[in-house]
């Protein structure tokens, strides 16, 4: 019996040994089914990509994993150090591909005033275009968006959210940190404040206005256990926060689904032409 | 005298029937080499599970030539395997065939088609409408395909009709990874297998597949649970495995002598109760 209680994070605990096994098998099997053999991962120095790249090395062998560190001029030296530590520890090759020149060149040519969100989105998409380029011809791009980000829509559509397969998308940030420690990701990487480093001083929790610990527990009871927002409030969860999170989940749902296709014919991709992706795959 | 059976805990390819037939042949050969009298494959073993629109593409009548190699191989040992059956009136069913001595001797069509959560069976398939037992060398048997087994009435009806074996071919996706327990689905299934086996005094032969389909992992963990509630054999989780175990009719007899729940079962009360509630005629037959 699981009781929703804002002071009890224990329902979020996972069996790390089982999860690790399931994710390694997932990466191996779904990469093979796509008739590919290598994995390409944007390694930012943060915990999400750290877990993803570590699992990929276990699944495919470090020689089949390419990590890409793609700094912009504001990226920190600490991020680079952490990416390099991971490369050394898990044995995958890490390449540095700076994105400052192309991002700055593009925005220099714009006449209008550019919001920092636009620059951040451009950076995320620039990085992804490099990952896809480097995946050719036999690699798959692994996604690193966790369940918290996916549900809150805290990511750039077709940017950091884009991927061939995503091993960590069903793990809340809290769970992912727990898994990270159990598979040997250095503590400094797991414990540092999460940031997308899209502008100086940005942190996830600062930008969102709440902590992952609080959000994860609310999302867990709302999504996994199907409790209504009103029930969560009755159990002592903060009403404003519950409403805010529920609204983020709803408003950003478009980011989690394929683009809408106008239905015209008798059979339409996405609507009633429904084949599995692993169609006749080995 | 006990009879040896084998469970092929395999990973079928989605929508590739020819390839799956070949895959079956190699498991059949291994089961035969292990001295098994029956080899059981999981739900939809010849087609894969999450077929969506592929269901219509891979469907065939039970006597279709593409299943002929299975029929032929059953000269050596019995084979229970899953396929999409297209009925004479062109309905699609999730089916499990039992081939013996070169012939198809029984087909069960999945009755309960889960259409909720991660399941969408009811969109693509029509339901079966009966739970019939049949006989083979191992004894009187009933087949419960995956969700069929989750309905308490299914194994009950089989046991009431004289079955000593319930074959449960499944395609069970693994989910529930909370700390402090087994995989959530595994726990539920094991509880179910053990409960049915003990209280209906039957063998429950749970046959699950492994591998992935569109990101969903099937967790394996196939097992043979004896009528005394003990696990006679169990396969590992997530890995392909040929599980060999024994079915002992004497054990069924001993358990039923010790624990005659089935003998004392009042089917007439069950039937009168249900018939009364549904407003159906019920004539007592004395």
Interface residues (C-beta under 8 A of the other chain):
Chain A: X11 X13 X14 X15 X18 X19 X21 X22 X25 X26 X29 X30 X33 X165 X273 X274 X275 X276 X277 X278 X279 X280 X281 X282
Chain B: X13 X14 X15 X16 X19 X48 X50 X51 X52 X53 X54 X174 X177 X178 X179 X180 X181 X183 X211 X212 X213 X214 X215 X217 X238
